[in-house]
């Protein structure tokens, strides 16, 4: 059996961040951008008359679109490979000077691509529906169908070609620079835990330490590190949200669009679905609170504190460390209960060097799954330290990777799925692993360890994620009135935690706005509720196994494959014949969580 690897092997793309081939690739990309720019330029002449475009012009413009589409597909492969390579390098070492120098260039090129395509995009948003029907019917352009139709839903938010290009160009050195600053800070800040100086990624792992004093020391160390830079962190948040509000206002020439409506459009869900999801969860927030209270009982403490939220289940004797190889085997065996191919895939990821989990000094915090474009290969980044939490995180990211893998034969534009549907696959994978472990558990201690994970998830998804959502809403509303300084941000965060956690915690983490990366991602606002959506949505799908029997894996795979060409509502209507804009769907999923928490409470009481 080939050896499992815990570090990336990306050398068949480039030999290093100083590889001269990167400069060659960037030069080729710029050439393709130039070709697209010239090919798209003629569309500017048709924009004013787009709504009354004569049919005789259709064939000429469809021909232009085919050429642009094919060039864009090739360009996206080239740019995707370089961008993924540099991003992954910076994750492993935030102080990689070569990668740090290249990243702004790639962001600039991405802006140039967007600017080059703008005349065509504006035209396609404004053109009469008969031309759109011709595009959708074209065998070469058909893969654009869903994205084109979905994009046209916000056609009244479109500005002129010059204005769209101005916004895109300014964002490179404006909006996205703030996000870059946060990432750089998170990768370079140091903190001291029990006398040892370390990066934030290592300290974050210590929040899963079995020793409560160590967890609290790590939590305080991370908090103190960011407190020393809270002015910078608050400036980042204000700049990003101020930019978004200003852009939204400029686009409101025909219709004023609520920031949540824009987010829902990005997430490919209806506002009614988001409202039903959040309202139903709030009504049943006690499920998450009960999970925390039972966890406190197991830990023999009056109440859980913020530094206990990632605590492992108590064990007898020395805490068990799970090796990386053992984690892969455990996850693969669980995946095989759905289908052998999914389990073999998990092993292949480690054999091929497509997972990087080995701690490094200047490592970025968090975990993610990304992919190279040509060939289509997924990659996973995390910091693996052998805890059960790490195992579940690895399963989560392997779920994302499997999602990418089952779509690898589809046309590229049909593989761009929204974050709501992305989190479905990852949390489904977590559930597979937890259920497999629970089935294997023979002793109360073993059952406790798995049910603890379920309870922990209930608390995260039903309380922490909604608290993040509540904070971000409050932040945006406050930013409309002016700059939200650090004390105000702390109050907003504490109030948001209080709304959801109530008395299930002894303290609220009022610095969470600084310590959590998600609030400072410049590319996407409201990087929170999709996790709750994915959690409950995946449980709803998971619960269908008995109904479909041997056909369930086919159903699940088809759902994953359609995530790039349907809205969430369309996906559920077609494959499950249900309506996610109504509370009944979410209540059914929440009942699954409630049963899991009740099982945990029963075990604890006994």
Secondary structure, 3 states (H helix, E strand, C coil): CCCCCCCCCCCCCCCCCCCHHHHHHHHHHHHHHHHHHHHHHHHHHHCCCHHHCCHHHHHHHHHHHHHHHHHHHHHHHHHHHHHHHHHHHHHHCCCCHHHHHHHHHHHHHHHHHHHHHHHHHHHHHHCCHHHHHHHHHCCCCHHHHHHHHHHHHHHHHCCCHHHHHHHHHHHHHCHHHHHHHHHHHHHHCEEEECCEEEEHHHHHHHCCCCCHHHHHHHHHHHHHHHHCCHHHHHHHHHHHHHHHHHHHHHHCCCCCCCHHHHHHHHHCCCHHHHHHHHHHHHHCCHHHHHHHHHHHHHHCCCCECHHHCCCCCCCCCCCCCCCHHHHHHHHHHHHHCCCHHHHHHHHHHHHCCCEECCCCCCCCCCCEEEEEECCEEEEEECCCCCCHHHHHHHHHHHHHHHHHHHCCCCCHHHCCCCHHHHHHHHHHHHHHHHHHHHHHCCCHHHHHHHHHHHHHHHHHHHHHHHHHHHHHHHHHHHHHHCCCCHHHHHHHHHHHHHHHHHHHECCCCCCHHHHCHHHHCCCCCCCCHHHHHHHHHHHHHHCCHHHHHHHHHHHHHHHHHHHHCCCHHHHHHHHHCCCCCCHHHHHHHHHHHHHHHHHHHHHHHC
